Amino acid sequence: MIWLIAGVLVILAALGAPLFALIATIALLGFAASGQPGTAVAIEFYRLADMPALIAIPLFTLAGYLLAESQAPRRLVRLSNALVGWLPGGLAIVSICACAFFTAFTGATGVTLVALGAVLYPALRQAQYGERFSLGLLTASGSLGLLLVPSMPLILYGVVAQQFHTTPPVAIDALFKAGLLPTLLMIVVLALYSAWQARDLPRPPKPPPGELWAAVKDAGWELPLPVLVLAGVFSGRLAPSEAAAATALYVLIVTVLIRREIKLVELPRVIREAMLLVGAILIVLGFSLALTNWLIDADVPEQLFAWLQAGITSKLGFLLVLNAFLLVFGMLLEGFPAIIILVPLVLPIAIHYGVDPVHLGIIFLANLQIGIFLPPAGMNIFIAAARFNRPATTIIRACLPFYALLMLCVLIVTYWPELSLALVR
């Protein structure tokens, strides 16, 4: 039966069926084969309403879209430039930090490339950075924020993983804490490489007196945002859903009523665009939860584990295979579908090999960060090619050193679990 369903999936995919339809078909066929009614799928959609953490996704998404539509990207770049732009490789470091922060709030790497690419690429070229380095840096940096608070992929991983009732449990705030140090590692590695690349460039001038204070005042309304989210979640005073509500309300008031960078007549359009993304996620998630239940009932993870155990006996060997597996699927699937589809299969097997479920989430997203711009099918390659008006092959060549650097970071994150779990445990 499993092979029959797999064949149906391949045929539907070849015919161009949407992802949610593929997942729904597999779930419905699976339940029918096991003699259960199709209402089991509808019940999973009803269960979505009982997940408190899930409300954080639409709220953080709305906040990210509002920030993207405002002048916040320009103010973020100005502040970062005033802080570190005068260091060797300073503008490149500004690009890394700005992209990571912006992706964390929008949850969409493509939005970061589009919103910040127009500002940062001309600035890098004007500062005499090479074209290849500039293209590769921005394409790679666009995905860095997937592990930072309040990243939607982290929340989504937590929502899916919580269905397995693991020990220890996968709490959303634990994932937020676990992603901090690995992200800092990646930022530092790319920053050091950028400083080395800029060793022969003219030293950037220090900002004029008062520029730092002026940049702080210019970004004065955005600066409380990281404090609101980080302090609230890390201290335990705010649940992720509460932090999301506070963030969305704050951003809405600032962008619409205080700064007035988004007019009231434009607000419905921004909300609609944000909720279209959320709706797509929820449709796929509902069917995925139904598929997860069928997979568990059919002992599919146990069968996969038994098959893997015949050839992979150690935890380290499993992690190495997992990295390769996630890179390939991260290239073929966008972040959200990859999490929803793969976590139900991978998580039970990883637990059998002794992998901490929170650490697994960081490994998962760290690999997806690279897969999203990995050739030949990584989505960000084509977004960057369109944004910077360059052939995709040029973008791929520009990204080669960044693949190597980020893969080194992923291996460190994978085989040094304390880096992820130090702030959690």
C-alpha positions as MATLAB code, in Angstrom:
seq = 'MIWLIAGVLVILAALGAPLFALIATIALLGFAASGQPGTAVAIEFYRLADMPALIAIPLFTLAGYLLAESQAPRRLVRLSNALVGWLPGGLAIVSICACAFFTAFTGATGVTLVALGAVLYPALRQAQYGERFSLGLLTASGSLGLLLVPSMPLILYGVVAQQFHTTPPVAIDALFKAGLLPTLLMIVVLALYSAWQARDLPRPPKPPPGELWAAVKDAGWELPLPVLVLAGVFSGRLAPSEAAAATALYVLIVTVLIRREIKLVELPRVIREAMLLVGAILIVLGFSLALTNWLIDADVPEQLFAWLQAGITSKLGFLLVLNAFLLVFGMLLEGFPAIIILVPLVLPIAIHYGVDPVHLGIIFLANLQIGIFLPPAGMNIFIAAARFNRPATTIIRACLPFYALLMLCVLIVTYWPELSLALVR';
ca = [
       0.000    0.000    0.000;
       2.830    2.403    0.812;
       4.344    1.884   -2.634;
       0.961    2.428   -4.302;
       0.507    5.713   -2.474;
       4.064    6.730   -3.380;
       3.272    6.063   -7.029;
       0.135    8.192   -6.839;
       2.190   10.988   -5.302;
       4.734   10.897   -8.117;
       2.017   10.960  -10.788;
       0.187   13.891   -9.167;
       3.430   15.803   -8.704;
       4.328   15.259  -12.357;
       0.920   16.644  -13.354;
       1.634   19.811  -11.348;
      -0.757   19.265   -8.451;
      -0.341   21.752   -5.568;
       1.445   20.582   -2.449;
      -1.588   20.570   -0.158;
      -3.445   18.370   -2.665;
      -0.605   15.843   -2.693;
      -0.503   15.648    1.095;
      -4.310   15.438    1.333;
      -4.402   12.639   -1.221;
      -1.829   10.580    0.642;
      -3.602   11.113    3.982;
      -7.046   10.228    2.597;
      -5.769    7.131    0.773;
      -3.876    6.048    3.857;
      -6.868    6.365    6.163;
      -9.123    4.638    3.617;
      -6.695    1.740    3.319;
      -6.636    1.336    7.095;
     -10.430    1.348    7.296;
     -10.754    4.759    8.956;
     -13.190    7.446    7.776;
     -12.013   10.522    5.885;
     -13.317   12.713    8.704;
     -10.020   11.965   10.468;
      -8.494   14.586    8.166;
     -11.121   17.186    9.041;
     -10.545   16.574   12.740;
      -6.911   17.660   12.358;
      -8.027   21.055   11.035;
     -10.249   21.406   14.073;
      -7.256   20.599   16.282;
      -5.363   23.564   14.845;
      -7.646   25.821   16.869;
      -6.407   24.163   20.083;
      -2.742   25.008   19.493;
      -1.876   28.196   21.434;
       1.534   28.553   19.759;
       0.006   28.576   16.285;
      -1.446   32.069   16.692;
       2.109   33.423   16.727;
       2.498   32.634   13.014;
      -0.114   35.056   11.572;
       0.811   37.778   14.061;
       4.556   37.659   13.413;
       3.856   37.390    9.670;
       1.743   40.552    9.761;
       4.454   42.397   11.705;
       7.078   41.319    9.174;
       5.037   42.420    6.166;
       4.324   45.800    7.767;
       8.035   46.318    8.422;
       8.870   45.322    4.844;
       6.397   47.863    3.439;
       7.732   50.690    5.637;
      11.091   52.460    5.619;
      12.367   50.206    8.414;
      14.923   48.449    6.128;
      16.562   51.790    5.289;
      16.715   52.823    8.959;
      18.106   49.423    9.943;
      20.906   49.732    7.379;
      21.695   53.276    8.496;
      21.950   52.277   12.164;
      24.080   49.219   11.420;
      26.349   51.326    9.233;
      26.819   53.894   11.982;
      27.685   51.145   14.477;
      30.111   48.930   12.507;
      30.311   50.381    8.997;
      33.668   52.035    9.688;
      35.386   48.725   10.575;
      37.387   46.750    7.973;
      34.715   44.996    5.957;
      32.203   47.101    7.840;
      29.640   47.510    5.081;
      29.662   43.771    4.433;
      29.116   43.148    8.152;
      26.262   45.654    8.039;
      24.720   43.649    5.192;
      25.017   40.372    7.113;
      23.446   41.753   10.297;
      20.689   43.672    8.514;
      19.683   40.659    6.409;
      19.682   38.312    9.413;
      17.545   40.665   11.501;
      15.090   41.350    8.691;
      14.671   37.680    7.764;
      14.011   36.838   11.421;
      11.019   39.185   11.471;
       9.628   38.469    8.009;
      10.342   34.734    8.011;
      10.815   34.958    4.231;
      14.315   35.050    2.778;
      13.054   36.182   -0.613;
      11.452   39.263    0.931;
      14.814   40.164    2.470;
      16.606   39.888   -0.868;
      14.031   42.088   -2.554;
      13.706   44.662    0.238;
      17.381   45.060    1.206;
      19.084   44.081   -2.031;
      18.161   47.384   -3.675;
      19.830   49.279   -0.825;
      22.861   47.126   -0.026;
      24.109   45.942   -3.423;
      24.767   49.441   -4.872;
      26.372   50.449   -1.568;
      28.714   47.449   -1.622;
      29.723   48.113   -5.215;
      30.264   51.810   -4.484;
      32.536   50.795   -1.603;
      34.628   48.832   -4.170;
      33.607   45.337   -3.092;
      33.802   42.896   -5.989;
      30.644   42.048   -7.885;
      30.955   38.312   -7.205;
      31.551   38.828   -3.476;
      28.634   41.269   -3.177;
      26.191   38.958   -4.968;
      27.260   35.924   -2.970;
      27.194   37.754    0.350;
      23.654   39.087   -0.066;
      22.275   35.813   -1.442;
      23.769   33.840    1.459;
      22.939   36.394    4.160;
      19.301   36.507    3.118;
      18.643   33.169    4.847;
      20.565   33.707    8.091;
      17.636   34.856   10.208;
      15.710   31.565   10.018;
      17.168   30.564   13.411;
      16.589   33.895   15.153;
      13.660   35.050   17.255;
      10.864   35.373   16.106;
      11.473   33.180   13.064;
       8.285   31.581   11.720;
      10.090   28.389   10.606;
      11.182   27.844   14.222;
       7.594   28.238   15.407;
       6.333   25.910   12.682;
       8.895   23.241   13.576;
       7.799   23.482   17.197;
       4.107   23.151   16.298;
       4.730   20.025   14.212;
       7.185   18.468   16.688;
       4.815   18.957   19.619;
       2.442   16.411   18.055;
       4.921   13.662   19.015;
       4.977   14.532   22.752;
       8.730   14.033   22.933;
      10.904   13.911   26.036;
      12.173   16.564   26.538;
       9.250   18.497   25.051;
       9.788   20.879   22.139;
       8.769   24.260   23.515;
       8.742   27.284   21.196;
      10.710   29.426   23.651;
      13.323   26.642   23.896;
      13.742   26.747   20.103;
      14.118   30.535   20.229;
      16.930   30.168   22.773;
      18.562   27.281   20.922;
      18.846   29.221   17.659;
      20.700   32.213   19.091;
      24.278   30.916   19.435;
      24.315   28.981   16.109;
      23.151   32.131   14.312;
      25.837   34.204   16.028;
      28.403   31.612   14.920;
      27.311   31.954   11.286;
      27.293   35.757   11.469;
      30.789   35.834   13.009;
      32.211   33.412   10.422;
      30.795   35.419    7.513;
      31.915   38.682    9.142;
      35.507   37.428    9.510;
      35.520   36.281    5.890;
      34.169   39.678    4.822;
      36.875   41.504    6.785;
      39.500   39.327    5.088;
      38.010   40.046    1.661;
      38.120   43.782    2.412;
      41.757   43.773    3.576;
      42.975   45.612    0.452;
      40.036   48.006    0.161;
      40.234   51.609    1.362;
      39.435   51.874    5.079;
      35.849   53.103    5.443;
      35.664   56.596    6.940;
      34.282   56.946   10.419;
      30.763   58.363   10.513;
      30.561   62.115   11.085;
      30.053   63.285   14.671;
      26.493   62.806   15.737;
      25.638   60.275   13.002;
      25.297   57.400   15.456;
      22.935   59.368   17.671;
      21.004   60.559   14.617;
      20.688   56.960   13.365;
      19.515   55.831   16.808;
      16.871   58.553   16.875;
      15.843   57.738   13.311;
      15.309   54.080   14.266;
      13.993   54.927   17.715;
      10.620   53.291   17.172;
      12.117   50.054   15.787;
      14.790   49.580   18.468;
      12.378   48.359   21.191;
      11.228   45.479   18.966;
      14.133   43.057   19.614;
      14.036   43.956   23.302;
      10.289   43.333   23.438;
      10.565   39.894   21.848;
      13.873   38.683   23.296;
      13.391   39.939   26.832;
       9.771   38.840   26.953;
      10.362   35.303   25.683;
      13.757   34.629   27.299;
      12.601   35.860   30.710;
       9.465   33.735   30.547;
       7.204   36.750   31.102;
       5.638   36.393   27.646;
       4.560   33.256   25.841;
       5.456   33.217   22.121;
       1.832   33.964   21.200;
       1.750   36.917   23.608;
       5.042   38.244   22.257;
       3.629   37.915   18.731;
       0.475   39.856   19.655;
       2.500   42.619   21.321;
       4.859   42.821   18.328;
       2.069   42.981   15.734;
       0.181   45.655   17.665;
       3.319   47.713   18.219;
       4.409   47.543   14.565;
       0.884   48.356   13.370;
       0.679   51.477   15.563;
       4.175   52.663   14.612;
       3.959   52.132   10.834;
       0.367   53.274   10.345;
      -0.410   55.815   13.051;
       2.925   57.264   14.201;
       5.255   57.176   11.187;
       2.363   56.999    8.662;
       4.555   55.157    6.159;
       1.663   52.798    5.400;
      -1.553   54.622    4.605;
      -4.831   53.361    5.967;
      -6.066   52.662    2.439;
      -3.001   50.443    1.843;
      -3.392   48.509    5.094;
      -5.988   45.992    3.759;
      -3.647   45.093    0.883;
      -0.710   44.444    3.241;
      -2.889   42.377    5.583;
      -4.273   40.393    2.645;
      -0.782   39.581    1.337;
       0.368   38.491    4.790;
      -2.687   36.327    5.381;
      -2.384   34.660    1.965;
       0.958   33.284    3.127;
      -0.516   32.284    6.488;
      -3.498   30.601    4.807;
      -1.209   28.564    2.583;
       0.805   27.457    5.625;
      -2.297   26.477    7.605;
      -3.823   24.470    4.745;
      -0.623   22.483    4.282;
      -0.182   22.145    8.060;
      -3.708   20.784    8.595;
      -3.302   18.079    5.963;
       0.220   17.383    7.201;
      -1.017   16.705   10.740;
      -3.495   14.225    9.315;
      -0.708   12.602    7.316;
       1.438   12.481   10.456;
      -1.251   10.581   12.340;
      -1.598    8.065    9.534;
       2.183    7.602    9.348;
       2.286    6.892   13.075;
      -0.669    4.482   12.884;
       0.970    2.667    9.971;
       4.330    2.462   11.824;
       6.072    4.105    8.870;
       8.744    5.849   11.027;
       9.467    2.542   12.788;
       9.851    0.757    9.460;
      12.182    3.490    8.185;
      14.234    3.278   11.369;
      14.559   -0.496   11.049;
      15.670   -0.067    7.440;
      18.196    2.652    8.328;
      19.538    0.758   11.332;
      20.660   -2.043    9.047;
      23.195    0.282    7.425;
      23.657    3.114    9.954;
      24.422    2.022   13.484;
      25.850    5.193   15.055;
      24.349    8.550   15.902;
      27.174   10.375   14.090;
      26.576    8.411   10.908;
      22.863    9.177   11.056;
      23.557   12.914   11.494;
      25.861   12.940    8.474;
      23.204   11.258    6.307;
      20.599   13.632    7.753;
      22.637   16.669    6.698;
      22.846   15.445    3.105;
      19.142   14.524    3.090;
      18.053   17.940    4.393;
      20.284   19.845    1.991;
      18.734   18.087   -0.990;
      15.147   18.513    0.188;
      15.824   22.074    1.340;
      16.836   22.825   -2.231;
      13.751   21.172   -3.737;
      11.185   22.431   -1.215;
      10.749   25.888    0.247;
      11.336   26.137    4.018;
       7.725   25.843    5.218;
       6.727   22.790    3.121;
      10.041   21.091    3.934;
       9.384   21.450    7.667;
       5.774   20.316    7.461;
       6.492   17.287    5.273;
       9.837   16.058    6.604;
       9.634   16.598   10.368;
       7.014   13.832   10.908;
       9.310   11.366    9.141;
      12.659   12.486   10.540;
      11.829   13.310   14.176;
      10.838    9.787   15.380;
      13.903    8.283   13.691;
      16.224   10.932   15.161;
      14.884   10.241   18.663;
      15.715    6.545   18.202;
      19.300    7.585   17.476;
      19.409    9.730   20.628;
      19.176   13.179   19.013;
      17.623   15.857   21.211;
      14.410   17.087   19.484;
      15.269   20.754   20.130;
      18.774   20.241   18.726;
      17.202   18.476   15.742;
      15.144   21.597   15.013;
      18.291   23.709   14.821;
      20.002   21.121   12.596;
      16.894   21.081   10.416;
      16.757   24.821    9.842;
      20.529   25.262    9.613;
      20.544   22.875    6.656;
      17.477   24.495    5.101;
      19.267   27.855    5.296;
      21.837   26.504    2.852;
      19.427   24.428    0.798;
      17.329   27.473   -0.006;
      20.177   28.876   -2.157;
      21.815   25.579   -3.133;
      22.142   24.832   -6.876;
      20.584   23.849   -9.098;
      17.078   24.417   -7.727;
      17.461   26.609   -4.602;
      14.724   29.260   -4.714;
      16.924   32.170   -3.621;
      19.246   31.656   -6.582;
      16.449   32.667   -8.934;
      15.159   35.448   -6.674;
      18.686   36.923   -6.513;
      19.127   36.497  -10.283;
      15.913   38.427  -10.896;
      16.634   41.072   -8.230;
      20.194   41.818   -9.367;
      19.561   41.174  -13.063;
      22.291   38.543  -13.339;
      22.245   34.988  -14.762;
      21.599   32.217  -12.251;
      25.000   30.691  -13.074;
      26.669   33.944  -11.987;
      24.826   33.832   -8.662;
      25.853   30.185   -8.124;
      29.543   30.932   -8.741;
      29.338   33.929   -6.428;
      27.922   31.760   -3.634;
      30.590   29.033   -3.741;
      32.755   30.287   -0.832;
      29.632   30.979    1.224;
      28.437   27.401    0.726;
      31.736   26.178    2.194;
      31.659   28.578    5.167;
      28.052   27.882    6.092;
      28.523   24.124    5.657;
      31.373   24.336    8.157;
      29.010   26.095   10.565;
      26.317   23.462    9.975;
      28.767   20.661   10.796;
      29.738   22.452   14.024;
      26.078   22.918   14.935;
      25.332   19.276   14.109;
      28.159   17.620   16.012;
      28.373   20.068   18.929;
      24.860   19.977   20.420;
      25.900   22.051   23.445;
      26.149   25.092   21.190;
      22.397   24.878   20.594;
      21.341   23.582   23.990;
      23.521   25.695   26.301;
      20.877   28.419   26.707;
      18.027   25.890   26.821;
      19.117   23.330   29.403;
];
